[in-house]
């Protein structure tokens, strides 16, 4: 079964970025290696602080648009409800 993810990333100054992908591990590596041109590269967005998994592309697109449409405070509240210390969650998707 296919897996789809919506995720929130941040940097040292807690600038937020919301994205969607069908391969969270690959996408995090692309962001960390600055292979994704644009916002995440420009602002050094490199820390995964929130993610949700879905089974259909329709669900993930709908959820991604919903979160992207929220004000910053609501995105912070979502992140802190699951990750109050803003820990990097990369280990949860790439256990060593």
PDB file of N, CA, C and O in Angstrom:
ATOM      1  N   UNK A   1       0.842  -1.191   0.000  1.00  0.00           N
ATOM      2  CA  UNK A   1       0.000   0.000   0.000  1.00  0.00           C
ATOM      3  C   UNK A   1       0.887   1.255   0.000  1.00  0.00           C
ATOM      4  O   UNK A   1       1.874   1.340   0.731  1.00  0.00           O
ATOM      5  N   UNK A   2       0.519   2.186  -0.810  1.00  0.00           N
ATOM      6  CA  UNK A   2       1.275   3.439  -0.899  1.00  0.00           C
ATOM      7  C   UNK A   2       1.112   4.249   0.382  1.00  0.00           C
ATOM      8  O   UNK A   2       0.084   4.184   1.056  1.00  0.00           O
ATOM      9  N   UNK A   3       2.140   5.000   0.692  1.00  0.00           N
ATOM     10  CA  UNK A   3       2.132   5.863   1.871  1.00  0.00           C
ATOM     11  C   UNK A   3       2.409   7.290   1.423  1.00  0.00           C
ATOM     12  O   UNK A   3       3.252   7.535   0.561  1.00  0.00           O
ATOM     13  N   UNK A   4       1.691   8.214   2.019  1.00  0.00           N
ATOM     14  CA  UNK A   4       1.842   9.630   1.706  1.00  0.00           C
ATOM     15  C   UNK A   4       1.972  10.392   3.018  1.00  0.00           C
ATOM     16  O   UNK A   4       1.377  10.015   4.028  1.00  0.00           O
ATOM     17  N   UNK A   5       2.748  11.456   2.995  1.00  0.00           N
ATOM     18  CA  UNK A   5       3.035  12.196   4.219  1.00  0.00           C
ATOM     19  C   UNK A   5       2.850  13.694   4.023  1.00  0.00           C
ATOM     20  O   UNK A   5       3.190  14.244   2.976  1.00  0.00           O
ATOM     21  N   UNK A   6       2.308  14.342   5.045  1.00  0.00           N
ATOM     22  CA  UNK A   6       2.374  15.786   5.169  1.00  0.00           C
ATOM     23  C   UNK A   6       3.359  16.025   6.301  1.00  0.00           C
ATOM     24  O   UNK A   6       3.365  15.294   7.291  1.00  0.00           O
ATOM     25  N   UNK A   7       4.191  17.048   6.155  1.00  0.00           N
ATOM     26  CA  UNK A   7       5.222  17.278   7.161  1.00  0.00           C
ATOM     27  C   UNK A   7       5.441  18.762   7.372  1.00  0.00           C
ATOM     28  O   UNK A   7       5.153  19.591   6.508  1.00  0.00           O
ATOM     29  N   UNK A   8       5.970  19.073   8.568  1.00  0.00           N
ATOM     30  CA  UNK A   8       6.363  20.438   8.899  1.00  0.00           C
ATOM     31  C   UNK A   8       7.832  20.388   9.282  1.00  0.00           C
ATOM     32  O   UNK A   8       8.250  19.560  10.091  1.00  0.00           O
ATOM     33  N   UNK A   9       8.596  21.273   8.698  1.00  0.00           N
ATOM     34  CA  UNK A   9      10.021  21.402   9.005  1.00  0.00           C
ATOM     35  C   UNK A   9      10.287  22.812   9.504  1.00  0.00           C
ATOM     36  O   UNK A   9       9.474  23.721   9.336  1.00  0.00           O
ATOM     37  N   UNK A  10      11.444  22.964  10.122  1.00  0.00           N
ATOM     38  CA  UNK A  10      11.822  24.270  10.653  1.00  0.00           C
ATOM     39  C   UNK A  10      13.338  24.431  10.599  1.00  0.00           C
ATOM     40  O   UNK A  10      14.063  23.547  10.143  1.00  0.00           O
ATOM     41  N   UNK A  11      13.794  25.585  11.077  1.00  0.00           N
ATOM     42  CA  UNK A  11      15.228  25.870  11.174  1.00  0.00           C
ATOM     43  C   UNK A  11      15.512  26.427  12.574  1.00  0.00           C
ATOM     44  O   UNK A  11      14.653  26.369  13.453  1.00  0.00           O
ATOM     45  N   UNK A  12      16.695  26.954  12.772  1.00  0.00           N
ATOM     46  CA  UNK A  12      17.059  27.481  14.101  1.00  0.00           C
ATOM     47  C   UNK A  12      16.138  28.591  14.587  1.00  0.00           C
ATOM     48  O   UNK A  12      15.861  28.694  15.782  1.00  0.00           O
ATOM     49  N   UNK A  13      15.667  29.413  13.674  1.00  0.00           N
ATOM     50  CA  UNK A  13      14.811  30.530  14.080  1.00  0.00           C
ATOM     51  C   UNK A  13      13.320  30.180  14.035  1.00  0.00           C
ATOM     52  O   UNK A  13      12.466  31.059  14.145  1.00  0.00           O
ATOM     53  N   UNK A  14      13.018  28.890  13.873  1.00  0.00           N
ATOM     54  CA  UNK A  14      11.645  28.369  13.852  1.00  0.00           C
ATOM     55  C   UNK A  14      10.799  28.913  12.700  1.00  0.00           C
ATOM     56  O   UNK A  14       9.591  29.102  12.844  1.00  0.00           O
ATOM     57  N   UNK A  15      11.435  29.159  11.571  1.00  0.00           N
ATOM     58  CA  UNK A  15      10.692  29.419  10.349  1.00  0.00           C
ATOM     59  C   UNK A  15      10.036  28.099   9.960  1.00  0.00           C
ATOM     60  O   UNK A  15      10.682  27.053  10.021  1.00  0.00           O
ATOM     61  N   UNK A  16       8.776  28.126   9.565  1.00  0.00           N
ATOM     62  CA  UNK A  16       8.052  26.892   9.273  1.00  0.00           C
ATOM     63  C   UNK A  16       7.880  26.659   7.782  1.00  0.00           C
ATOM     64  O   UNK A  16       7.703  27.596   7.003  1.00  0.00           O
ATOM     65  N   UNK A  17       7.936  25.389   7.402  1.00  0.00           N
ATOM     66  CA  UNK A  17       7.670  24.970   6.027  1.00  0.00           C
ATOM     67  C   UNK A  17       6.798  23.725   6.082  1.00  0.00           C
ATOM     68  O   UNK A  17       7.095  22.791   6.827  1.00  0.00           O
ATOM     69  N   UNK A  18       5.725  23.705   5.299  1.00  0.00           N
ATOM     70  CA  UNK A  18       4.841  22.549   5.214  1.00  0.00           C
ATOM     71  C   UNK A  18       4.947  21.957   3.820  1.00  0.00           C
ATOM     72  O   UNK A  18       4.898  22.679   2.824  1.00  0.00           O
ATOM     73  N   UNK A  19       5.093  20.631   3.754  1.00  0.00           N
ATOM     74  CA  UNK A  19       5.194  19.957   2.466  1.00  0.00           C
ATOM     75  C   UNK A  19       4.477  18.629   2.480  1.00  0.00           C
ATOM     76  O   UNK A  19       4.028  18.156   3.524  1.00  0.00           O
ATOM     77  N   UNK A  20       4.373  18.025   1.288  1.00  0.00           N
ATOM     78  CA  UNK A  20       3.806  16.690   1.145  1.00  0.00           C
ATOM     79  C   UNK A  20       4.747  15.854   0.283  1.00  0.00           C
ATOM     80  O   UNK A  20       5.473  16.378  -0.561  1.00  0.00           O
ATOM     81  N   UNK A  21       4.718  14.545   0.516  1.00  0.00           N
ATOM     82  CA  UNK A  21       5.588  13.641  -0.241  1.00  0.00           C
ATOM     83  C   UNK A  21       5.075  12.217  -0.140  1.00  0.00           C
ATOM     84  O   UNK A  21       4.268  11.894   0.731  1.00  0.00           O
ATOM     85  N   UNK A  22       5.553  11.367  -1.044  1.00  0.00           N
ATOM     86  CA  UNK A  22       5.241   9.943  -0.950  1.00  0.00           C
ATOM     87  C   UNK A  22       6.436   9.149  -0.416  1.00  0.00           C
ATOM     88  O   UNK A  22       6.371   7.925  -0.301  1.00  0.00           O
ATOM     89  N   UNK A  23       7.529   9.850  -0.090  1.00  0.00           N
ATOM     90  CA  UNK A  23       8.714   9.191   0.470  1.00  0.00           C
ATOM     91  C   UNK A  23       9.375  10.175   1.433  1.00  0.00           C
ATOM     92  O   UNK A  23      10.209  10.986   1.030  1.00  0.00           O
ATOM     93  N   UNK A  24       9.002  10.095   2.690  1.00  0.00           N
ATOM     94  CA  UNK A  24       9.447  11.081   3.679  1.00  0.00           C
ATOM     95  C   UNK A  24      10.953  11.023   3.911  1.00  0.00           C
ATOM     96  O   UNK A  24      11.598  12.063   4.036  1.00  0.00           O
ATOM     97  N   UNK A  25      11.509   9.844   3.969  1.00  0.00           N
ATOM     98  CA  UNK A  25      12.944   9.700   4.189  1.00  0.00           C
ATOM     99  C   UNK A  25      13.753  10.363   3.067  1.00  0.00           C
ATOM    100  O   UNK A  25      14.685  11.125   3.324  1.00  0.00           O
ATOM    101  N   UNK A  26      13.382  10.061   1.834  1.00  0.00           N
ATOM    102  CA  UNK A  26      14.070  10.672   0.687  1.00  0.00           C
ATOM    103  C   UNK A  26      13.926  12.188   0.707  1.00  0.00           C
ATOM    104  O   UNK A  26      14.892  12.916   0.478  1.00  0.00           O
ATOM    105  N   UNK A  27      12.734  12.645   0.977  1.00  0.00           N
ATOM    106  CA  UNK A  27      12.480  14.085   0.953  1.00  0.00           C
ATOM    107  C   UNK A  27      13.274  14.817   2.031  1.00  0.00           C
ATOM    108  O   UNK A  27      13.788  15.908   1.783  1.00  0.00           O
ATOM    109  N   UNK A  28      13.382  14.229   3.227  1.00  0.00           N
ATOM    110  CA  UNK A  28      14.174  14.859   4.290  1.00  0.00           C
ATOM    111  C   UNK A  28      15.643  14.947   3.883  1.00  0.00           C
ATOM    112  O   UNK A  28      16.301  15.956   4.134  1.00  0.00           O
ATOM    113  N   UNK A  29      16.150  13.897   3.259  1.00  0.00           N
ATOM    114  CA  UNK A  29      17.535  13.936   2.781  1.00  0.00           C
ATOM    115  C   UNK A  29      17.727  15.030   1.739  1.00  0.00           C
ATOM    116  O   UNK A  29      18.736  15.734   1.756  1.00  0.00           O
ATOM    117  N   UNK A  30      16.777  15.176   0.844  1.00  0.00           N
ATOM    118  CA  UNK A  30      16.870  16.238  -0.173  1.00  0.00           C
ATOM    119  C   UNK A  30      16.897  17.615   0.482  1.00  0.00           C
ATOM    120  O   UNK A  30      17.685  18.474   0.087  1.00  0.00           O
ATOM    121  N   UNK A  31      16.047  17.829   1.474  1.00  0.00           N
ATOM    122  CA  UNK A  31      16.032  19.121   2.170  1.00  0.00           C
ATOM    123  C   UNK A  31      17.351  19.358   2.896  1.00  0.00           C
ATOM    124  O   UNK A  31      17.922  20.445   2.802  1.00  0.00           O
ATOM    125  N   UNK A  32      17.836  18.363   3.613  1.00  0.00           N
ATOM    126  CA  UNK A  32      19.078  18.510   4.389  1.00  0.00           C
ATOM    127  C   UNK A  32      20.289  18.770   3.501  1.00  0.00           C
ATOM    128  O   UNK A  32      21.192  19.518   3.876  1.00  0.00           O
ATOM    129  N   UNK A  33      20.303  18.156   2.335  1.00  0.00           N
ATOM    130  CA  UNK A  33      21.425  18.333   1.402  1.00  0.00           C
ATOM    131  C   UNK A  33      21.238  19.561   0.508  1.00  0.00           C
ATOM    132  O   UNK A  33      22.027  19.807  -0.404  1.00  0.00           O
ATOM    133  N   UNK A  34      20.178  20.327   0.786  1.00  0.00           N
ATOM    134  CA  UNK A  34      19.879  21.558   0.039  1.00  0.00           C
ATOM    135  C   UNK A  34      19.659  21.293  -1.452  1.00  0.00           C
ATOM    136  O   UNK A  34      20.027  22.112  -2.294  1.00  0.00           O
ATOM    137  N   UNK A  35      19.062  20.153  -1.772  1.00  0.00           N
ATOM    138  CA  UNK A  35      18.783  19.789  -3.158  1.00  0.00           C
ATOM    139  C   UNK A  35      17.438  20.326  -3.632  1.00  0.00           C
ATOM    140  O   UNK A  35      17.124  20.268  -4.821  1.00  0.00           O
ATOM    141  N   UNK A  36      16.649  20.846  -2.705  1.00  0.00           N
ATOM    142  CA  UNK A  36      15.335  21.383  -3.040  1.00  0.00           C
ATOM    143  C   UNK A  36      15.469  22.897  -3.166  1.00  0.00           C
ATOM    144  O   UNK A  36      15.634  23.603  -2.171  1.00  0.00           O
ATOM    145  N   UNK A  37      15.396  23.379  -4.391  1.00  0.00           N
ATOM    146  CA  UNK A  37      15.528  24.816  -4.615  1.00  0.00           C
ATOM    147  C   UNK A  37      14.330  25.551  -4.023  1.00  0.00           C
ATOM    148  O   UNK A  37      13.234  24.999  -3.929  1.00  0.00           O
ATOM    149  N   UNK A  38      14.551  26.791  -3.629  1.00  0.00           N
ATOM    150  CA  UNK A  38      13.454  27.610  -3.140  1.00  0.00           C
ATOM    151  C   UNK A  38      13.517  27.899  -1.660  1.00  0.00           C
ATOM    152  O   UNK A  38      14.591  28.098  -1.092  1.00  0.00           O
ATOM    153  N   UNK A  39      12.347  27.919  -1.043  1.00  0.00           N
ATOM    154  CA  UNK A  39      12.186  28.365   0.336  1.00  0.00           C
ATOM    155  C   UNK A  39      13.061  27.598   1.320  1.00  0.00           C
ATOM    156  O   UNK A  39      13.769  28.206   2.123  1.00  0.00           O
ATOM    157  N   UNK A  40      13.018  26.260   1.264  1.00  0.00           N
ATOM    158  CA  UNK A  40      13.760  25.474   2.255  1.00  0.00           C
ATOM    159  C   UNK A  40      15.262  25.652   2.115  1.00  0.00           C
ATOM    160  O   UNK A  40      15.986  25.653   3.111  1.00  0.00           O
ATOM    161  N   UNK A  41      15.724  25.799   0.905  1.00  0.00           N
ATOM    162  CA  UNK A  41      17.162  26.021   0.682  1.00  0.00           C
ATOM    163  C   UNK A  41      17.553  27.424   1.156  1.00  0.00           C
ATOM    164  O   UNK A  41      18.564  27.600   1.836  1.00  0.00           O
ATOM    165  N   UNK A  42      16.751  28.405   0.794  1.00  0.00           N
ATOM    166  CA  UNK A  42      17.038  29.803   1.135  1.00  0.00           C
ATOM    167  C   UNK A  42      17.078  30.038   2.641  1.00  0.00           C
ATOM    168  O   UNK A  42      17.909  30.804   3.128  1.00  0.00           O
ATOM    169  N   UNK A  43      16.181  29.380   3.383  1.00  0.00           N
ATOM    170  CA  UNK A  43      16.078  29.606   4.824  1.00  0.00           C
ATOM    171  C   UNK A  43      16.683  28.470   5.663  1.00  0.00           C
ATOM    172  O   UNK A  43      16.459  28.412   6.872  1.00  0.00           O
ATOM    173  N   UNK A  44      17.435  27.582   5.040  1.00  0.00           N
ATOM    174  CA  UNK A  44      18.104  26.472   5.741  1.00  0.00           C
ATOM    175  C   UNK A  44      17.125  25.667   6.606  1.00  0.00           C
ATOM    176  O   UNK A  44      17.395  25.383   7.773  1.00  0.00           O
ATOM    177  N   UNK A  45      16.004  25.315   6.017  1.00  0.00           N
ATOM    178  CA  UNK A  45      15.005  24.494   6.696  1.00  0.00           C
ATOM    179  C   UNK A  45      15.525  23.062   6.687  1.00  0.00           C
ATOM    180  O   UNK A  45      15.657  22.456   5.624  1.00  0.00           O
ATOM    181  N   UNK A  46      15.822  22.513   7.878  1.00  0.00           N
ATOM    182  CA  UNK A  46      16.487  21.207   7.898  1.00  0.00           C
ATOM    183  C   UNK A  46      16.066  20.295   9.044  1.00  0.00           C
ATOM    184  O   UNK A  46      16.685  19.251   9.252  1.00  0.00           O
ATOM    185  N   UNK A  47      15.032  20.664   9.789  1.00  0.00           N
ATOM    186  CA  UNK A  47      14.646  19.893  10.969  1.00  0.00           C
ATOM    187  C   UNK A  47      13.183  19.480  10.864  1.00  0.00           C
ATOM    188  O   UNK A  47      12.296  20.332  10.805  1.00  0.00           O
ATOM    189  N   UNK A  48      12.932  18.180  10.841  1.00  0.00           N
ATOM    190  CA  UNK A  48      11.574  17.648  10.782  1.00  0.00           C
ATOM    191  C   UNK A  48      10.962  17.700  12.176  1.00  0.00           C
ATOM    192  O   UNK A  48      11.489  17.093  13.108  1.00  0.00           O
ATOM    193  N   UNK A  49       9.849  18.427  12.326  1.00  0.00           N
ATOM    194  CA  UNK A  49       9.233  18.559  13.649  1.00  0.00           C
ATOM    195  C   UNK A  49       7.816  17.981  13.726  1.00  0.00           C
ATOM    196  O   UNK A  49       7.262  17.855  14.818  1.00  0.00           O
ATOM    197  N   UNK A  50       7.228  17.630  12.586  1.00  0.00           N
ATOM    198  CA  UNK A  50       5.875  17.080  12.588  1.00  0.00           C
ATOM    199  C   UNK A  50       5.637  16.338  11.285  1.00  0.00           C
ATOM    200  O   UNK A  50       6.100  16.763  10.226  1.00  0.00           O
ATOM    201  N   UNK A  51       4.912  15.226  11.366  1.00  0.00           N
ATOM    202  CA  UNK A  51       4.456  14.564  10.150  1.00  0.00           C
ATOM    203  C   UNK A  51       3.235  13.712  10.432  1.00  0.00           C
ATOM    204  O   UNK A  51       3.019  13.259  11.556  1.00  0.00           O
ATOM    205  N   UNK A  52       2.443  13.503   9.398  1.00  0.00           N
ATOM    206  CA  UNK A  52       1.270  12.637   9.442  1.00  0.00           C
ATOM    207  C   UNK A  52       1.348  11.720   8.223  1.00  0.00           C
ATOM    208  O   UNK A  52       1.860  12.115   7.176  1.00  0.00           O
ATOM    209  N   UNK A  53       0.844  10.512   8.360  1.00  0.00           N
ATOM    210  CA  UNK A  53       0.844   9.556   7.261  1.00  0.00           C
ATOM    211  C   UNK A  53      -0.577   9.287   6.784  1.00  0.00           C
ATOM    212  O   UNK A  53      -1.506   9.196   7.587  1.00  0.00           O
ATOM    213  N   UNK A  54      -0.735   9.162   5.465  1.00  0.00           N
ATOM    214  CA  UNK A  54      -2.037   8.876   4.857  1.00  0.00           C
ATOM    215  C   UNK A  54      -1.870   7.777   3.820  1.00  0.00           C
ATOM    216  O   UNK A  54      -0.756   7.476   3.391  1.00  0.00           O
ATOM    217  N   UNK A  55      -2.986   7.183   3.424  1.00  0.00           N
ATOM    218  CA  UNK A  55      -2.958   6.091   2.454  1.00  0.00           C
ATOM    219  C   UNK A  55      -3.333   6.496   1.033  1.00  0.00           C
ATOM    220  O   UNK A  55      -3.128   5.725   0.096  1.00  0.00           O
ATOM    221  N   UNK A  56      -3.876   7.686   0.866  1.00  0.00           N
ATOM    222  CA  UNK A  56      -4.285   8.074  -0.490  1.00  0.00           C
ATOM    223  C   UNK A  56      -3.753   9.457  -0.845  1.00  0.00           C
ATOM    224  O   UNK A  56      -3.611  10.321   0.020  1.00  0.00           O
ATOM    225  N   UNK A  57      -3.461   9.656  -2.122  1.00  0.00           N
ATOM    226  CA  UNK A  57      -2.979  10.979  -2.546  1.00  0.00           C
ATOM    227  C   UNK A  57      -4.029  12.066  -2.338  1.00  0.00           C
ATOM    228  O   UNK A  57      -3.682  13.214  -2.059  1.00  0.00           O
ATOM    229  N   UNK A  58      -5.292  11.724  -2.469  1.00  0.00           N
ATOM    230  CA  UNK A  58      -6.346  12.716  -2.274  1.00  0.00           C
ATOM    231  C   UNK A  58      -6.356  13.227  -0.832  1.00  0.00           C
ATOM    232  O   UNK A  58      -6.495  14.426  -0.587  1.00  0.00           O
ATOM    233  N   UNK A  59      -6.205  12.299   0.117  1.00  0.00           N
ATOM    234  CA  UNK A  59      -6.179  12.686   1.534  1.00  0.00           C
ATOM    235  C   UNK A  59      -4.999  13.614   1.834  1.00  0.00           C
ATOM    236  O   UNK A  59      -5.155  14.627   2.515  1.00  0.00           O
ATOM    237  N   UNK A  60      -3.841  13.264   1.328  1.00  0.00           N
ATOM    238  CA  UNK A  60      -2.640  14.043   1.641  1.00  0.00           C
ATOM    239  C   UNK A  60      -2.684  15.419   0.995  1.00  0.00           C
ATOM    240  O   UNK A  60      -2.242  16.403   1.588  1.00  0.00           O
ATOM    241  N   UNK A  61      -3.207  15.487  -0.197  1.00  0.00           N
ATOM    242  CA  UNK A  61      -3.327  16.798  -0.858  1.00  0.00           C
ATOM    243  C   UNK A  61      -4.292  17.685  -0.083  1.00  0.00           C
ATOM    244  O   UNK A  61      -4.025  18.866   0.139  1.00  0.00           O
ATOM    245  N   UNK A  62      -5.407  17.109   0.322  1.00  0.00           N
ATOM    246  CA  UNK A  62      -6.408  17.869   1.091  1.00  0.00           C
ATOM    247  C   UNK A  62      -5.815  18.352   2.427  1.00  0.00           C
ATOM    248  O   UNK A  62      -5.966  19.517   2.796  1.00  0.00           O
ATOM    249  N   UNK A  63      -5.142  17.444   3.141  1.00  0.00           N
ATOM    250  CA  UNK A  63      -4.551  17.808   4.440  1.00  0.00           C
ATOM    251  C   UNK A  63      -3.419  18.816   4.279  1.00  0.00           C
ATOM    252  O   UNK A  63      -3.301  19.754   5.067  1.00  0.00           O
ATOM    253  N   UNK A  64      -2.589  18.622   3.260  1.00  0.00           N
ATOM    254  CA  UNK A  64      -1.497  19.565   3.012  1.00  0.00           C
ATOM    255  C   UNK A  64      -2.020  20.967   2.756  1.00  0.00           C
ATOM    256  O   UNK A  64      -1.502  21.938   3.308  1.00  0.00           O
ATOM    257  N   UNK A  65      -3.040  21.074   1.926  1.00  0.00           N
ATOM    258  CA  UNK A  65      -3.636  22.387   1.642  1.00  0.00           C
ATOM    259  C   UNK A  65      -4.251  22.999   2.892  1.00  0.00           C
ATOM    260  O   UNK A  65      -4.162  24.207   3.113  1.00  0.00           O
ATOM    261  N   UNK A  66      -4.880  22.147   3.712  1.00  0.00           N
ATOM    262  CA  UNK A  66      -5.488  22.631   4.942  1.00  0.00           C
ATOM    263  C   UNK A  66      -4.427  23.246   5.857  1.00  0.00           C
ATOM    264  O   UNK A  66      -4.584  24.375   6.321  1.00  0.00           O
ATOM    265  N   UNK A  67      -3.354  22.508   6.115  1.00  0.00           N
ATOM    266  CA  UNK A  67      -2.304  23.004   7.011  1.00  0.00           C
ATOM    267  C   UNK A  67      -1.614  24.224   6.425  1.00  0.00           C
ATOM    268  O   UNK A  67      -1.335  25.182   7.146  1.00  0.00           O
ATOM    269  N   UNK A  68      -1.335  24.202   5.123  1.00  0.00           N
ATOM    270  CA  UNK A  68      -0.674  25.360   4.485  1.00  0.00           C
ATOM    271  C   UNK A  68      -1.526  26.617   4.599  1.00  0.00           C
ATOM    272  O   UNK A  68      -0.994  27.727   4.620  1.00  0.00           O
ATOM    273  N   UNK A  69      -2.842  26.450   4.674  1.00  0.00           N
ATOM    274  CA  UNK A  69      -3.747  27.596   4.774  1.00  0.00           C
ATOM    275  C   UNK A  69      -3.878  28.167   6.176  1.00  0.00           C
ATOM    276  O   UNK A  69      -4.446  29.242   6.363  1.00  0.00           O
ATOM    277  N   UNK A  70      -3.359  27.458   7.147  1.00  0.00           N
ATOM    278  CA  UNK A  70      -3.463  27.913   8.534  1.00  0.00           C
ATOM    279  C   UNK A  70      -2.510  29.056   8.823  1.00  0.00           C
ATOM    280  O   UNK A  70      -1.490  29.223   8.155  1.00  0.00           O
ATOM    281  N   UNK A  71      -2.866  29.849   9.843  1.00  0.00           N
ATOM    282  CA  UNK A  71      -1.950  30.874  10.327  1.00  0.00           C
ATOM    283  C   UNK A  71      -0.808  30.193  11.087  1.00  0.00           C
ATOM    284  O   UNK A  71      -0.931  29.047  11.519  1.00  0.00           O
ATOM    285  N   UNK A  72       0.278  30.900  11.237  1.00  0.00           N
ATOM    286  CA  UNK A  72       1.472  30.354  11.893  1.00  0.00           C
ATOM    287  C   UNK A  72       1.174  29.771  13.277  1.00  0.00           C
ATOM    288  O   UNK A  72       1.660  28.691  13.611  1.00  0.00           O
ATOM    289  N   UNK A  73       0.383  30.474  14.076  1.00  0.00           N
ATOM    290  CA  UNK A  73       0.081  30.022  15.436  1.00  0.00           C
ATOM    291  C   UNK A  73      -0.568  28.645  15.436  1.00  0.00           C
ATOM    292  O   UNK A  73      -0.236  27.811  16.278  1.00  0.00           O
ATOM    293  N   UNK A  74      -1.472  28.395  14.526  1.00  0.00           N
ATOM    294  CA  UNK A  74      -2.153  27.105  14.475  1.00  0.00           C
ATOM    295  C   UNK A  74      -1.168  25.989  14.091  1.00  0.00           C
ATOM    296  O   UNK A  74      -1.271  24.875  14.605  1.00  0.00           O
ATOM    297  N   UNK A  75      -0.221  26.278  13.198  1.00  0.00           N
ATOM    298  CA  UNK A  75       0.815  25.298  12.828  1.00  0.00           C
ATOM    299  C   UNK A  75       1.722  25.012  14.026  1.00  0.00           C
ATOM    300  O   UNK A  75       2.130  23.872  14.246  1.00  0.00           O
ATOM    301  N   UNK A  76       2.030  26.038  14.785  1.00  0.00           N
ATOM    302  CA  UNK A  76       2.849  25.852  15.995  1.00  0.00           C
ATOM    303  C   UNK A  76       2.101  24.987  17.008  1.00  0.00           C
ATOM    304  O   UNK A  76       2.688  24.099  17.626  1.00  0.00           O
ATOM    305  N   UNK A  77       0.818  25.247  17.175  1.00  0.00           N
ATOM    306  CA  UNK A  77       0.020  24.456  18.113  1.00  0.00           C
ATOM    307  C   UNK A  77      -0.049  22.998  17.685  1.00  0.00           C
ATOM    308  O   UNK A  77       0.038  22.106  18.529  1.00  0.00           O
ATOM    309  N   UNK A  78      -0.202  22.743  16.404  1.00  0.00           N
ATOM    310  CA  UNK A  78      -0.215  21.371  15.892  1.00  0.00           C
ATOM    311  C   UNK A  78       1.116  20.693  16.182  1.00  0.00           C
ATOM    312  O   UNK A  78       1.145  19.567  16.679  1.00  0.00           O
ATOM    313  N   UNK A  79       2.202  21.363  15.880  1.00  0.00           N
ATOM    314  CA  UNK A  79       3.532  20.813  16.117  1.00  0.00           C
ATOM    315  C   UNK A  79       3.731  20.519  17.599  1.00  0.00           C
ATOM    316  O   UNK A  79       4.158  19.423  17.962  1.00  0.00           O
ATOM    317  N   UNK A  80       3.428  21.483  18.448  1.00  0.00           N
ATOM    318  CA  UNK A  80       3.674  21.327  19.884  1.00  0.00           C
ATOM    319  C   UNK A  80       2.736  20.320  20.546  1.00  0.00           C
ATOM    320  O   UNK A  80       3.061  19.791  21.608  1.00  0.00           O
ATOM    321  N   UNK A  81       1.583  20.046  19.944  1.00  0.00           N
ATOM    322  CA  UNK A  81       0.681  19.045  20.514  1.00  0.00           C
ATOM    323  C   UNK A  81       1.291  17.646  20.416  1.00  0.00           C
ATOM    324  O   UNK A  81       0.959  16.770  21.215  1.00  0.00           O
ATOM    325  N   UNK A  82       2.164  17.434  19.460  1.00  0.00           N
ATOM    326  CA  UNK A  82       2.818  16.140  19.269  1.00  0.00           C
ATOM    327  C   UNK A  82       4.307  16.162  19.584  1.00  0.00           C
ATOM    328  O   UNK A  82       4.907  15.120  19.846  1.00  0.00           O
ATOM    329  N   UNK A  83       4.894  17.339  19.559  1.00  0.00           N
ATOM    330  CA  UNK A  83       6.341  17.468  19.723  1.00  0.00           C
ATOM    331  C   UNK A  83       6.632  18.769  20.493  1.00  0.00           C
ATOM    332  O   UNK A  83       7.143  19.728  19.914  1.00  0.00           O
ATOM    333  N   UNK A  84       6.309  18.804  21.791  1.00  0.00           N
ATOM    334  CA  UNK A  84       6.409  20.056  22.553  1.00  0.00           C
ATOM    335  C   UNK A  84       7.821  20.635  22.639  1.00  0.00           C
ATOM    336  O   UNK A  84       7.980  21.839  22.838  1.00  0.00           O
ATOM    337  N   UNK A  85       8.833  19.805  22.495  1.00  0.00           N
ATOM    338  CA  UNK A  85      10.214  20.298  22.579  1.00  0.00           C
ATOM    339  C   UNK A  85      10.854  20.544  21.213  1.00  0.00           C
ATOM    340  O   UNK A  85      12.051  20.819  21.128  1.00  0.00           O
ATOM    341  N   UNK A  86      10.072  20.446  20.162  1.00  0.00           N
ATOM    342  CA  UNK A  86      10.541  20.692  18.803  1.00  0.00           C
ATOM    343  C   UNK A  86      11.764  19.826  18.477  1.00  0.00           C
ATOM    344  O   UNK A  86      12.722  20.300  17.866  1.00  0.00           O
ATOM    345  N   UNK A  87      11.721  18.565  18.888  1.00  0.00           N
ATOM    346  CA  UNK A  87      12.810  17.646  18.591  1.00  0.00           C
ATOM    347  C   UNK A  87      12.808  17.293  17.109  1.00  0.00           C
ATOM    348  O   UNK A  87      11.758  17.310  16.468  1.00  0.00           O
ATOM    349  N   UNK A  88      13.961  16.976  16.569  1.00  0.00           N
ATOM    350  CA  UNK A  88      14.061  16.527  15.182  1.00  0.00           C
ATOM    351  C   UNK A  88      13.547  15.090  15.123  1.00  0.00           C
ATOM    352  O   UNK A  88      14.097  14.210  15.784  1.00  0.00           O
ATOM    353  N   UNK A  89      12.508  14.849  14.345  1.00  0.00           N
ATOM    354  CA  UNK A  89      11.860  13.550  14.276  1.00  0.00           C
ATOM    355  C   UNK A  89      12.432  12.644  13.190  1.00  0.00           C
ATOM    356  O   UNK A  89      11.863  11.590  12.905  1.00  0.00           O
ATOM    357  N   UNK A  90      13.522  13.031  12.596  1.00  0.00           N
ATOM    358  CA  UNK A  90      14.104  12.238  11.519  1.00  0.00           C
ATOM    359  C   UNK A  90      14.383  10.807  11.957  1.00  0.00           C
ATOM    360  O   UNK A  90      14.216   9.878  11.167  1.00  0.00           O
ATOM    361  N   UNK A  91      14.802  10.617  13.194  1.00  0.00           N
ATOM    362  CA  UNK A  91      15.095   9.265  13.689  1.00  0.00           C
ATOM    363  C   UNK A  91      13.849   8.371  13.665  1.00  0.00           C
ATOM    364  O   UNK A  91      13.967   7.150  13.568  1.00  0.00           O
ATOM    365  N   UNK A  92      12.689   8.958  13.751  1.00  0.00           N
ATOM    366  CA  UNK A  92      11.461   8.159  13.713  1.00  0.00           C
ATOM    367  C   UNK A  92      11.188   7.578  12.331  1.00  0.00           C
ATOM    368  O   UNK A  92      10.494   6.570  12.194  1.00  0.00           O
ATOM    369  N   UNK A  93      11.741   8.223  11.311  1.00  0.00           N
ATOM    370  CA  UNK A  93      11.550   7.693   9.953  1.00  0.00           C
ATOM    371  C   UNK A  93      12.807   7.003   9.444  1.00  0.00           C
ATOM    372  O   UNK A  93      12.737   6.238   8.482  1.00  0.00           O
ATOM    373  N   UNK A  94      13.957   7.256  10.069  1.00  0.00           N
ATOM    374  CA  UNK A  94      15.236   6.653   9.686  1.00  0.00           C
ATOM    375  C   UNK A  94      15.922   6.056  10.909  1.00  0.00           C
ATOM    376  O   UNK A  94      17.003   6.517  11.274  1.00  0.00           O
ATOM    377  N   UNK A  95      15.343   5.063  11.550  1.00  0.00           N
ATOM    378  CA  UNK A  95      16.004   4.514  12.740  1.00  0.00           C
ATOM    379  C   UNK A  95      17.338   3.873  12.360  1.00  0.00           C
ATOM    380  O   UNK A  95      17.447   3.187  11.343  1.00  0.00           O
ATOM    381  N   UNK A  96      18.344   4.108  13.192  1.00  0.00           N
ATOM    382  CA  UNK A  96      19.678   3.572  12.897  1.00  0.00           C
ATOM    383  C   UNK A  96      19.947   2.336  13.707  1.00  0.00           C
ATOM    384  O   UNK A  96      21.021   1.744  13.593  1.00  0.00           O
TER     385      UNK A  96
END
